[in-house]
Every structure is written in structure tokens, then in C-alpha cells.
Amino acid sequence: MRLFKHLIPIALLGLVATVQADAPAWSAASLEKTLQAMPAGDAMRGQRVHEQYFCASCHGTHGESVSRNWPNLAAQRAPYVYKMMLDYRDGRRHEDERAEIMVVLANMLSEQEMADVAAFYAESGEQERAPLRRDHPADALVRKGDPKRLLTACASCHGVDGQGGRNETPALAGQPREYLHRTMLLFRDGRRDNDAHAGMAQFAWDLSDAEIAAVADYYSATE
């Protein structure tokens, strides 16, 4: 049984998800309307979804990532997780081969199940995270941005402590460094574009490789 459970996620990669035309890019209005219509999530039902689809194989028993390649979902904002599931399902997010299993899984879930599993992760965040280091080289960019390059501060959307912001804006503090680094490169290089009004792309497009590495280190640091 244990071997069978570990093989299921691998087998899912061999499935061909229903091909759908990419959904229109998010606008502020369309995203707000979608999130307002998000079903009320139930964490207990969400835990069953988490277990049924073996989400722990990548995201850990309670959403705490077990790999540097996958994000921590414990204590993540429910609207963000719900939006990501919709993006995988509707073709807005499929940036590389790592996303394939999520595309398949999202096409298997109802919107109610998406909301439920999002609620489960949001309520599973009991881990304490160390405060962000104010002496870190990336602190000024994160908290103040760069007016000369018209770069908005990360904290203006993601919170002064990386705790996440309004609606779909995710928490960043404590995420695996490799995941954050890869994500910012994808936004900068135009290989991921599921953010409303290209908000992340507009921030990342002028960042150097060194700055992206520093920001990833800043948010992921636990000491």
C-alpha cells in the first residue's frame, strides 16, 4: 500500500489532461469577481482532498514543503491557493514541466474542493517563522523598492514581514529559496504570466540575476 501511494503521483504525470484553450488574462475586475464567488472552504473536507490526491508527496503532511522545488502551503492565504488551482485548470499557469502534475490535478477537482483544500492549508500554519533580517542586502529593495527604476517595494504587496497581502497576494516568508528564485526568474523572463496586470513581471523585469538571488535568500532565510 505504501508503494502504491507513492506511485500514484508519478502515474498522474502520464495522464493527459483535458486540453483547454487558455483563459483570458486576469483583470482586477475579473479576479475580484472570481474571488468573491469563491465557495466557502471547509478545512476538514480539505484535509480529505489533501490526503486523497496525495498532496503530501510534494507539499508535506500539513502543507510544509518537503522539497526545495515546491512551495510551502501551510498558512498560505486561501484566496491565493484557490486562484492558483484555477490558473492551473484554465491554462493560465503551465510554465514548465514541474507544473504538469498540478495541471492534471486541478482538472480533477471541483471548485468546492479547491476552496476546501485552500482552507485546509490556510488553517494548517502553526509553524513559527523567524523575522526577516533588516541587515540583509536585499532589505532596502524589499521594503523601499527602487524609485530610479520605478520598482515597487515587495512589501507593498506581500507585507512588511512577507506575510502576504490583500486577497490573492501570497505569503513569501519561509518559502524554499530555490522555489522563490525560480519563480522570480520565470516572471522576469516572461515564462510565467498568470499575475493580474502582469504585476510581478513589471517588478521583476528589471532585476539582475544577483538581485533575484538576494531577494530569494532574504525571504527564505530562517536565521
N, C-alpha and C positions, 0 to 999 in steps of 0.2 A: 504493500500500500504506500509506504514512504517513497519508494522509487517511482511509483505511478504518479504520485502527487508532484514530484519534481519534473517528470517528463511532460506533464500537461502544458506548462507554459512554453516549452520548447516546441511541442507539437502544434501549438497555436500559430507559430511562425510559419508553418507550412500551409496554413489555410489562406484562401484568397478572399479578402473582404469584398462585400458588395461595392462595386465601383460606383462612385457618385461624383457628379460634377462639383467642383469646388464652390462652396457657398460664397456669397458676396462678402467682401471685406467688412469688418465691423465699423460702424459709425458710432459716435457717442449715443445717438438716439436708439439705434437698433440694439446696442449692447445693454443699455439701461432697460429697454422694454423686455429683453430676454431675461435679464436677471430679476426683474420684477415678477416675471411669470415662473420663476424657478420654484418647483414644488417644495413644500416644507419637508426637510430631511429628517429621518429618524436614525439616530446613531446605532441603535441595536440592530435594525434591519441592515444598516450599512456595514456593520461588522460581519453579518452573514454574507453580504456581497463580497466583501474583502476576502473572506475565507473560501467562498465558493469558486472564485476566479483566481485563487492562489496569488493574490496581490503581494503577499508577504515575501514571495520569492525575490522580488526586487525592492519593495518598499518597507520591508520589515514587519514584525508582528503587529505593531501599533502605528505603523507609518514612519518609523525611524529607519532611514535608508541603511541597507546592509552593503552597499556598493558605492564607490566614488562616482559611478556613472549615472546614478539615479537620484532624484531629489528626495529630501525628507518631506513627508506629508503630514507628520504629526504636528498638530497645532496650526496647520496651514489654513488659510481662510477658505471657508466653504464655497463662496462665490467663485473664487479663483479655480479651485479643483473642478467645480461644475463646468465652468467655461472651458477649461482645458479638455474635458471629456467631449463637449460639444465640438470643439475645434478638431479633435482627432476624428470624430464621427463624420463631420461635414466637409472634411478635406481642407480645412484652413491650416492645419498643422500636420505636416508629414515631412520634416526637414531632412531626415536621413534614415538609415536602416534601423537605428535604435528605436525609432518611432513605430515600426511596423507592428509590434505586438500590441501597442496601445490603440492603433487604428483598428485592429481586429477586435480587441476587447470592447472598445467604445461602440462598435456596431452591434455588439451583442447585448448592450444594456439599454433599458428604458430610461427616460429622463428622470423618472422617480427613483430608480436605482442609482443613477448618477448623483442625485441630490442626497440620497441616503448615505452612500459611501463618502461623499464630501462631508457630511455631518459627522460621520464616524471619525474621520481624520481630524476635523476641527476640534473635537472633544477629547482626542487622544493625547493632547500635548501637555504632558506633565513634566517633561524634561526641562531643567533649568539651563539657560544659556548664559555664558559669560558675557559681560558687557563689551561692546565694541571698543577697540583701542583708539583713544583720541590721539595717541602719539604715532599712529600708523601713517606711513607716507601717503596713503590714499584717503585719509580722513578729510582733508580740505576739499578734494574733488567730490567726495560723497556728500558732505554737508553743505558745501557752498557752490559746487559746480565750477564752471569757468566762464565768466562773462565775456571774456575776449573771444571765445569760440562759440558763444551763445549756448553753452551746455548747462542744462538744468541740473541742479543737485539731485542725486539719487534719493536723498532723504525727503525731498518734497513729495515724492510719490510713495516711497517704501518705508517712511517713518524714520525718525532720528535714531532709533535703535534697530532698524532693519526688521521691524515687527509687522510690516505690511500696512497698507493704507486703505483707501476707500474702495468698497466693492471688490473688484476683481484683482486689485493690486496685491501681489503675493508678499509674504514674509521672506526675507533673504538671509537673516542671521542664522548661522548654524548649518547652512546648506553645504554639501560637499564642494570642495574647491574646484575639482575637475568639472563638475556639473555646471557650476556658475561660469567658469572660464569658457567652456564650450558654448554655453547659451549666449553669452555676450558676443562671441565670435560669429555665431550664426546670425544674430540680429545685425551686427555691423556689416557682414558680408552679403546680406540680402538673401540668406538661405532659410530664414525664418521670418515670417511677416504676419503673424496672427494677432498682433497687438493693434488695438484701435488707434486709427490715425497715425500708425507707424511710430508711436511714442517711443518705444525702446530703440528702434532703428535710428530715429533722429538723435537720440542721446549717444548711441554707440558709434555712429558712422565716422566720427572724427577722432575716436580714441586710438591710441597706438597699442601695439601688442603689449608693451610694458605696462601701460595704464590698465588695460583689461586684466592682466595678470595680477596687478596690485589690488584692484577692486575685488576680484575673486578671493584673494588672500584675506582682505580686510573683513569681508562678510563671513568667511568660513572659519576664521581663527577662533579657537576655543580657549586660548590662554593669552 
